[in-house]
Amino acid sequence: MKHLKQILTSEQTRDADKQAIKSQSISSLELMERASNVFISAIRQEISKSDKIYIFCGIGNNGGDGFAVTRILQSEGYQVSAFLVKINDKLSTDCQANFDRLENIKIIDSKEDLPHLAESDIIIDAIFGSGLTRPVEGLAADVVQGINFSKKKVISIDIPTGMYADKLSDSPFIVNSFLTVSFQRPKLAFFFPESSKHLNKWHIVDIGLDEHYIQSLNSPYFLLDKSVETLAENRQKFSHKGTYGHALIIAGSYGKMGAAVLSSKACLRSGVGLISTYIPKVGYNIMQISIPEAMCQTDKNENHISGIPEISIYNAIGIGPGIGQNPECKEALELLLQNANQPLVIDADAINILAGDEKLKKLIPENSVLTPHPKEFERLVGSWKNSEERLQKQIKFATKHKCIVVLKDAHTSICNINGDIFFNTTGNAGMATGGSGDVLTGIITGLLAQGYKPLLAALLGVHFHGKAGDEAAKVKGQNALIASDITEHLRIGE
């Protein structure tokens, strides 16, 4: 999707560097200087001139960045000491150039040369960059251990030392970074849950590489950020409720009518023109009182659904929140999968029902949107040894069944039918609360009913769901945030 930024491999990033150097008629050393200045601008709020800053530099270009940062900060009056982690005697050309421009660099040849880190206030990590492909060992491992044991605030240049850019690291020695400032694009590894203990937070800075060139590179991974907001449509003056579609939400059971309320209200907030909710009889009064804007149909069954209504009049249908896994619910889901011609959102218990029946999986209509959380996804595809393998299972399921899989997590990943992955950048830990997923189901269903294509509905829904959670957290705080707060802060487009 051309509106969204691609996530590059480390090799592609090097190619982009070379292209910028050639097209802008600059040297690689000048590009390093630019990146170092941008890095410093990004960390201004984290450092002060009263801080004692230790910068640990390797022998490659990441170390060259570290030496350049040292020189610039020293010229501005900061208390900065640079240390060369001398893994071997051969420095890269640009690293050597910046090393030669400094005085009083302390050389670390052995573990005994490590400074007393308790005397520092901030550590800047510039030992290994994004080109690392093997575990950190020897002297570098000793330095990483020392940095982590110090419990000081650590700021990493581009990527924490020891972390691989394009895959999970197999090294036990990875810097625990408080802040990582990454150049031009985040690394794929940033989106793996296992990386989170080494990435308290990360920030991306533009160092002036050619965006047109970057977007011409082939990548199956994309960054879902605020640029997707330009694809949300505003309402037209001469429009009416019929212009914005009629959604159907099939949800709820005895004791779980809140799921139907949450998903239906979120659907309305997404901008849908009309919504009908299909529920068991037990929920009728709850729905009519909770959401007067919603129309309500009841199943013949008292406590859970056992069928589906006439569906031809609806533009999109969402099913699953709170329906339970009664055998009659399974029959209702099968009936829907067999008869639906409109786009579907399949969530929660509907996914759990699918997970136990291979025949039902084969009935999933093309371009349906599935929204599992990790445990539901595990039931659907089986277990995995790590999140890298989980990502491959997500791609395999989406391409095999020609559906869109929205795997909910800290960085929710959306996989389309071609196997492209979009990592979301909005949202916060306060959204890890019951009902948050029901809200997302309602939002995506509402967007589908308004005529958005399934992939775009999923992308917009996930992005704005997370953004609403961020706005809610500003008011309520993360600990106090509940699912209905997300809906109350939802704002799509405009």
N, C-alpha and C positions, 0 to 999 in steps of 0.2 A: 504493500500500500504506500503510494508515493508520498503521502502526507506525513508518514511516520519515519523516524530515524532508524537506520539499520544499526545493529550491533555487530562490530567487526571482530575478526580474529586478530591475534597479535601480528600475524604475517600481513594481513590487510592493512593494519595500522601502520606498519613499517612502509608499505607501498604508498599509503597516503602521505606519509612524511616525505618520502622521496619525490612524490609528485608535486607537493607544495614547494619543496626546495627548488625543483626545476622550473615550475611555472611562475614562481615569485622571484626567481633569480636571487635567492639567498643561500647562504651556506648552512650546513647542518648545525654548526656552532651558533649561528644567529637564531635558528629555530629553537635550539636549546635555551638560549638566553630569553627568548620570548616566552617559552613555556615556564621558565623559572620565575619571571616577573608576574605572569598570570597566577601561578601557584601562590606566590606571596600575597597578591591581592586577595586571594580566596581565604587566606588564613589570618588576615589582619585582626579579626575579632577574637582569635584564639590566643594571640601572643601579645606581650607588652615588653617595653624596654627594661623593665625590672626583672624579667624572667631570665634565667640561665638556660640557654637553648643548646642542646647537644645534637649535632647532625652526624649520623653514621652513614658513610658513603661506601659503595662498592666500587669495583673496578670497571664497570660498564657505563652505559649512558645514563642509567638511573643515578649512579654515583656522580656522573658529570652534572646532572641536575642539582644534586645535593651540594656540590662545591660552588656552583653558580649561585644558588640560594644563600649559601653562607656568605659569599662575597657581597652580595647585594644587601643583605640584612646588616652585615658589619658596617657597610658604608652609610647605613641609615642610623647607626648608633645602637643597634641591638647587641646584647651580650651572647655571642654565638661562638661555639667551638666546633671545629670539624674534625672528624676521625675517619681515617682511611682503613677500612677493613681489608687488609692486604691478603686476599685469597691467593693471589700469585703476583708476579712482578709486572705483568703486562696489562696496562690500562688501555681502554679504547681511546681512539684518537681525540675525540671531543672531551672525554673524561680527563685525559692527560692535559689538554689545553686549559681546562678550568682548574685543575690541580695546580698547574704552574703559575696561575694568576693569584694564588693565595700564599700567605705566610703562616707559620706556626700550626701547620696541620699535624695532628698527632697520629702516629702510625700504630695500628693494632696488628701485631705479628702473631700474637698468641693470646690465650685466655688471660694470662697474667697482665696483659697490657690494657685490659678493659678498665675504663675510668670508674670511679665511685659514683654510680648513677644517682645515689641519694642526694648528691649535690646539685643535680639538675632539676629544672622545673618542667621542661618540655623536651621531648625527644622527637627529632624528625628522622624518619626512616627512608633512606635512599640507597639501600644495599643491593637489592635485586628488583628489576622492573618486570614488565609484562612478558618479556621474552623467556622467562624461566620455564624449563620443561622437565627438570629433575629435582629430587628432594634436596633441600638444604642440608649440608653436612659440615663436619669439621669446624674450622674457625667461625664460619658464618653462623652455624648452628649455635655455637657458644654465645655469640653476640645476640642472636635472637632470644635465647633463653635469658640472658642478662637483661635485655630490654623488657621482656614480659614479667620477669620477677621484680623489676623495679617499681611496677604499678604506677608509673608516671604517665602523663598524658602524651600519647604518641600520635603524630601526624605522619601519614605515609604519602610519599610522592607517587602518584599514578596507581599503585597497587601495593598492598602489604607484602613485605618480603616473605617469600616462601609460598605464596599463593600463585597458582597457575591461572593465566587469563582465560583459557578456553575450556578448561575442564576442572574437575575436583582435584585438589592436591592430595598426594599420597605421603606428604611429609608431616612428621609430628612437630616440625619447627616452623611456625608461621607467626609473624608479628601480630600481636593483638592491637589493632589500630583504633584509636578514638575517632579520628577523622581521616578519611582517604580522599585526596583530591585527584581525580582521574582526568586525563586529557582527552578531550573531544567526545569520547563515548565511554559509557561504563563497560566493564568486562563481563562476559557471559557468566563467569564464576560468581559475580556479585549477587546473582539471582538464585543461587543454590542455598537452601536453608543451612547446610553445614558450614557455609562461609560466614554466617552471621556472628559467630563468636569472635571472629577476627575483624569484623566490620561494624563498629558501633553505628557509624553513619558515613555516607559517602556523598561527594559533591562533584559534579561534572563542570569542567571549564573549557571554553573554546580557545584553542591556541592558533586559530586562523588557518586550519587546513581547508582544502577545497571541498565544500559540501556537495557540489554537483558530482565531483569525482567519487566521493565516498558513496553517494546514493547510487552510483552506477555499478558498484561492486556487488557481487552476488552473495547474499546472506539470507538464511532462513529465519533469522532472529531480528526482532524489531522492538523498539522502545515505545511503549504506550505512555505518552506524556500529554501535556496540555495542548500540543499541536492538533490532537484529534478533535478538540473542541470546535475547530472551524468547520467541521463536518456536521455539526448539529444545526438543524434548520429552525429558524424563527417562525412564529405563527403569522399567518397572513391576515390582513385586516378584514377582508370579505370572506371569512371562513365560518364554519359552524361545527357542531360536535361530530357530525358525520364525516367531516374532513379528516378527523384525526383517529378514525378507526374504532372498532368495538372489540375489546379483549375479553376472553373468558379465562378465569382462574378456577381450577379444580383443586380444592384444598380442604384441610381440616378433618378432624374426627373428635370423638368424645375426649375431652381433656386437652385437645390441641387446636382449639379454634383460633387461638392467637396467631397461629401460622397463616390462617386464611385472612385474618384481619390485617396483619402486617404486609403480606404480599399484595393484597387488594389495594390498600391505601398507597403503597409505593407505586403500584401500577397507575393509579390516578395521578400521582405527583409527577410521573414521567411525561405527562401531557396527553394521555389517551383521551379520546372523546367520550367513550362509553365503556363501562366495565360491568360484566355480569360475573358473579361468583357462584359456583356450583359446590354445594356442601351437604353433609348429612343433616337430617331434620333437627338434631340437637343444637345446631348452630344458628338457626334462623333468627331468633331474637337477638343473639349476640351481634350478628352481622348488621341487622337493620338498625340497631342502636349505635353501634360503633362507627359505621360508615354509611351515613344516609345517602351519599352520592352514588353508592353501588347498588345495582340491581341484584337480586338474590333468587337463586333457584335451589330447591332442595331435592335430594335423592329420596327414594321411597324408604330407604333404610334409616333407622334412628341414629346410629352411632358412627357409621362410616359409609363411605360411598360404595355403591355396588354396580353402578352403571355410569353412563354419560348422557348429557342432554343432546338435543338436536344441535349440531355444531356448524351447520352450513352458513349461518349468519355472521359468524365471527371471523375477524381478520387475523387473529393469532390466539394461541391457547397455551397457558402455562399449567402444568400439573405436577403435584408431588408434595408441596409443603404440608406436613402434618397429616397425611392421609392414612398412615399406618400401612401394614403389610398383610392385611386380611386377604384370604383367597379371593374374595369378591372384589377387592381393590385391584388385584392382579387382572381379573377378567375385565374390569373397567379400563385399565391401562391398555390391555391388548386390543380392546374394541377401538380405543382412540387411535392407536398406532395404525390399525388397519384402515381406518376411515378418514383420517385427517388429511386434507389437502392444503391447509394453511400451515404456516410455520409454527413449530412447537418449542417450548422451553420445558425441559424435563429435569426435575430437581428432587432432592431429598429421598423420600420413601419410594418415589417412582424409579429412582436410580437403584435403590436397594432391591426393588422387585426385579428390575432388569438384570441385576448382577447374578441372580440365581437361575436365569433361564436363557440359554443360548438362542432358542427360537425367537424369544422376544427381541433380543439384540438385533436379529436379522430384519425385524420389522421397523426399526428406527427409520423414519423418513429422512431422505437426504436433506442436509442443511439444518437439521434439528440442532438446538442448542442445549447441551447437557452442562449442568453446573454443580459438579460434585465437590465436596470438601475432601481432604486427603483420605479419610477413612472410608468414605463412600467410594472413592476412586479405587482404593485397594480392593474393596469387595467386587468392583466391576472388572478389574484387570489382573488381580493377584498381587502378591507382595513384591517388594523391590529391595535391593541391598543399599541403595543410596538414591539421592534425588536426581542424579544424572541418569540413572536407569529409569527412574519414574518418568522423567521427561521423555525418554524414548518410548515408553509404554503409552504415554499420552499421544504422541505423534502416531504411533501404530494404530491405536484405537480410532483416532479421528480420521485417518486416511482409509482405514479398512471399512468403517461404517459411514464414511462420507458425511460426518457430522462435525459440529464445532464443540470442542471440549473446553469449558471454562473451569480450570482447576484452581480452586480458591486457596489462597495462601497469603503470606505477607506481601509477596510480589505475585499476585494472581497471574497465571499464564493462560493465554487463550490460544488454542491451536485450531487452525482452519482445515478444510478438507484436503489441502495440498501439503500439509505438514509444516506450514509456517507457524512460528511461535511469537506471540506478542506479550511482553512482560510489562505489567502495570506498575506505575510509580506513585500512585496515590494510595491513601489509606494508612491506618495505624493499628497498633495492638489493642486499642480500646474496642475495635470492631470484632474482636474475638469474643463474641457474646451471643447467646441464643436469639435467633430470629434475624440476625444480620443477613444470612443467606436467603431467607424468605423475602426480605426487602429487595435483594438483587434479582430474584426471580420475577418479582412484580415489575421492576424497572425494565428489564429486558423484554418481558412480554408486552408491556405498554409500547415500547419503541418499535417492536415488530408490528404491532397493530397499526401503528402510524405509517407504516410503509417502509421503514428502514430495512435494508437487506440484512440477513441474519448475522453475518460477520460484523458489520458496522454496528448493529444493535448490541451485540455482545461487547464490542470495544467501547462504545459510548457508555453502555450500562455499567461496565466494570469501572471505567475511569470516573464517571460522575458519582457512582456509589462510594468509591474511595474518597473522592473530594468532599462529598457530603459528610463522611465520617471525620475527615480532617477539620471541617468547619464546626462540627458538633463537639469535637474534642477541645477546641479552643474555648468553648462555652462551658462544657460540662467536665472537662478533664477526661483522660483515657479511662481511669478506673471507674468512673461513674457513668460512662457512656452506655446507653442501651439501644436496641435496634430501632425503636420508634424515633429516637433522636436523629438517626441517619435520614429517615424519611422527611422529618421536619426541616432539615437543612439541605434537602435535595434541590438543586437548581440546574436544569439542563438548558444549555444554550444561553442566548440573550447576554 
